[in-house]
Amino acid sequence: MTATIALLLALSPAQAAGSDTDSFDLTTEVAAWPATDLDSGWWPESGPVRIRTVLNAEGRAYVDMPGQSIVEETAQGAVHRVVPSGSDSEAGIALSIAAALHLSVDVAGYSWEDVLHEQEVDFDVSESFADFAFADDGGTEMTLPMDSVEIFEIDQGIFPMVDVVVTGTLSPTAAVAINTDTIDTNWGTFTSAEQRVATTGGTTPLGATGTLDSVLSLIVQGHAEVCIMWVDCYGNFNYDFEMDPIEHTQALTYDAGNLNHSKRGAAAGDEAGGSAQAGGCSTAPTAAESGAWMAVLALIGLVSRRRS
C-alpha cells in the first residue's frame, strides 16, 4: 500500500507544478539614416586642377533579439520573466552610397568643369550581442567598420591629348547605440534584466519599444592629376575628404506576437495577480487540488479494504 500511495502523490497536481517556457523574437527594421547629401567642396580651393566629391548616403538598420519567456511557480505564486537567447541578438546596417566626382580644369588654354564619374556602392554589416539592450542597464553600443571600396579609378581623356587620372577610395564606419525602454505583456512591464512579474499564465501579446542612435562617418581619399601630351602634368596631388558625419535617432517598435503559457491555478490570484506580485500567497486549496486529494483518499480506503 505504501508504494501505491507514493505513486498517487506523485501524480497529484500539487506535485506537477514547475516552469513553462515559450520562445519569442523581437525584430524591427527602421531608417538608420534618411537620404542625405554630403559635399566635400573643391580641393584645392583654387588652382589649375581641382576636384570635388558629392555623396548621397541612405541606410537602414535592423535589430533582432530572440528570447525565452518563462513562467514558474514560487512560494508566492506564479511569476513571469524573460531572458535573452545567449549571444544570438543581432544588429545590422544596410547602407547605399552614390558618389559623384566633379573635376575642374583650367590649364594651358583648356577649361572644363563637370561631373567626371559616378559610382554606387552598397554595404551590409552586422554584429552580435547577448542581451536585450535595456536602457536602464546601459543599452548596447557597437561600431560597425566596413571595408574600404575603390569608387574612382579613372584614366580618360576630356579633350584631345588631355588625360585625367583620378583614384578615390571610400571608407565608411557606422556606430549604433540600441536602447530598449520596455518589454511589455498584459502581465507587466520589464525595464531591466532579472525582473519578475506575477502572472496567472495563459496567452498575452508581447512587444517592446526603444530607440536607435546611429552615426555614419565617411572618408574619401585619393590622387588627381591632369596631363597634356607633350606639354606637362598638372595637379598631381593627394586629397583626403572627411565628410561631415550623419547622425540620426529613430524610435524602435518591436512586435513579437503572442506568448502562450499554461494557465496557473487560482492560487495565483483572481485579482489580476496583484497579491502575488506584492508578495502575498494563498493557502486555500484549489478545486482541482481538492478533487485530487479526495481521489487519493478514496483509493487509499479501497486498498485498505482489499487488504483486510
N, C-alpha and C positions, 0 to 999 in steps of 0.2 A: 504493500500500500504506500510506503514511503516514496518509492520510485514513481508511482502514479501521481501522487501529489506534486512532486518536483516537476514532472512534465507539464501538468496543468498550470502550475505557477509560471513556468517559462513561456507558456502560450498566452497568458493574460495580457490585455492591453497596457496595463501599468508597467510591464516589463519591456514592451515593444517600443517605448519612446526612444528617440535618438535624434540624428540630424538628417536633413533633407537638402539636397544640392541641385541647383539648376544653373545652366550656363547662359551667358549673355554676351553681347558685343556692342560696345558704344562706338559708333562710327559717324563721321561727318566730313564733308568736303566744302571748303569755303575759298573765297578770294584772299590770297596772301598779299598780292599787290595788284590793284587795278591798273589798267594800261597807262603807262607813264612815259613821257618823252624826256630824254636826257641829252643835253647838248654840251659838248666839250669846249666849244668856242674855237677860234682859229689859233693854230700854233705854227710858227711864232706869230705874234700879233702883227708883225709887218715883215716883209721880205719878198724875194722873188718867187719862192715856193712856200706855200702854206697848206696845211691840211686841217680838217675838222671832222669829228665823228658825231653822228646823231644816233642814239639808241632808243628803241621803243621796247619796254620790258613789261611783261604781264605774267603773273604766276598764280597758281592755285595750290592750296595746301590740303592735305588730308590727314586725319587723325583716326587711329583705330586702337581701342582699348578693350580687349576681351577680359572677362572676369567670371567669377563664380559667386552665385548668390546662395547663402547658406542659412537655413532655419534650423535651430537646435533648441533642445529643452534644457532649462536650467532650474535651479531650485526656486527661482522667482517666476517661472513660466517660460513660454517660447520667446526666443529673441532672433532677430534677423541681422546679418552682417554681409558685407560684400568685400571680396578680396580680388586683387589682380591675378591674372593667369601667368605667373612667372615673369619672364622678360619678353613677353610676346606683344606688348604695346608698341605702336609704331607711329611715327610722324614722317611725312614726306612732302616734297615740293616738286611740282611740275612747272617748269619755267620756260617761256618762249621769249626770244630776243631777236628783233630785227635791227640790223646795223647798216648804216649808210656812211660811206666815206666821201667827203667833199674835198675837192682839190682846187687850189687857186695858183695859177702860173702867170708870171709877168717877167719874162726874160728875153733878151736879145730880139725884141720886137714881136715876140709871141705873147698873146694874152688869152687866158682861158680860165673859166671858173664854173664848175658844175659838179654834179654827183658823179663820181668816178666808178663806184662799185656799191652793190647792195647784197646783203647776205642775211639769211635767217638761220638761227641755231636753237635747238631745244635741249633742255636738261631735265633729268628726273633722278632725284636722290632721296634717300630715306635713312632714318636711324631708329634703333630700337630703344625702349626704356622699360622699366619694370614696376611702374606704379600707376595710380590714377591721376597723378599730377594735381592733387588738391592744392588750391591756393593757400589754404591755412597751413599746409605742410611745406610751403615754399615753391610749389609748382615744379615744372621741369623745363630746363633751358638746354638748348643744343645748338651746335654750329654745324652747318651742312656745307662743307667745301665741295667744289665741283672742279672737274678737270678743265685746264686751260684749253681753249679752242682757237685755231688759226681761222680768223674771219676775213682777213685781207691778205691775198698773195697775188699781187698784180705786177705784171710786166707787159705793158701795152703802149702803143703809140696813140697820141692825141692829135698830132699833126705829122705830116711827112718829115721824117728824120728827127722827130721829137718823141722820146720814150719816157714813160713814167714807171718807176719801180717803187712799190709800196708794200710793206708787210705789216700785219697787225694781229695781235693775239688778245683775246678776251678772256679775263679771269674773273668769274663770279664767286661770291661767297654769301651764303644765306645764314642768318641766325634767327631762331624762333624761340619763343617762350610760351609754353602751354600752361594755363591756369584753369583748373576745374573748380568752379564755385560750389556746385551741389550735384549730388546724385540723388534722385527723388523717386520714391514709391508712395503708394497710398498709406503705407505703414509709418513712414517717417522720412527724414532728410539726412543725408550723410555729407559732412563738410570736411572730414579728415579721416585718416586711416584709423583702424581699430575701434570705430564706433559700433554700437549695437542699439537696435530699437526693438521695442516689444511688437509682437505680431500674433495674429490668430491663424496665419497661413492662408492658403487659397491662391487666388490669382490677383495680380496687381500690375499696372503698367510701370515701366522703368524708363527713366530719361535722365539727362544731365545737361548742365549749362556751364559755360565758362568763357574764356577769351583766348585769342591767339595774337601775340605781338610778334611782328616779323620785320626784319631789316635785311635789305639786299644791297650788297656792295659790288660795284663793277669797276674793273680796271682794264683799260685798253693800252697796250704798249706795242711799239713797232719802229719802223725805219722808213724814211721817204727820201727820194731823190729824182730829179728830172735831168735827163741828158740830151743834149743837142749834138747830133752827129757832126764830127769834125770841128766842133766849137768848144764845148765844155759841159761839165755836170754841175748842177745847181741843187741847193737844198742839202742833201747828204747829211741829214740829222736824224737823231733818235727822238721819239716822243713818248710821253708817259701821261696818259689821261686817267686821273682818278675821279670818276664821276660822283656827283652828289648821291649819297645813299637814299634809298627809298624806304620809308618807314610806314607801317600800316598796323592798325589794331582792328580786329574783327571778332564779333561775338560768335560763340560756338553754341550750337544746339544739337544735342545728341538724342536719338530715339532708338531704343533697343527693343521695342515691342513689349511683350508681357512676360512676367515671371509666373511660374506655376508651381506652387508648393502644396504639400499635403495639408489639409485642414487640421488645425490643432483643436484640442478639447476645450470645453467651457472653462477649464481652469485658467486658460489664457485670458479670460475676461470677456464678457459680453458688452462691456463699456468701452469698445474701440481699443482694448488692450492697454488702457491708461494705467490701471492698477499695476500691471506687470512692469511697465516702464518706470513707474515710481518706486518699484522695489517691493510691492505687495505680493502676496500669494494666497491661494485658496486651498483649504484642507478638505473641503467637501468633495466626495467622490462624484464623478460624472455618471450619467445614466448608463453609458457603456461599461464603465468600471464596475458599477453595482451589479449589472447583469452578469458580467464575467465572474465576479466573486460568488454570486448565487449559484451559477453553474458549477463552479469548483466545489462548493459545499455540498450540492446535491450529489455530485459524483463521488465525493468522499463518503457520504452516507450510504450510497449504493454499494460501494466496495466493502464497507464495514459490514453491511447486512449479509452480503455473499460470503464473506469470510467466517461469519458466525453461523 
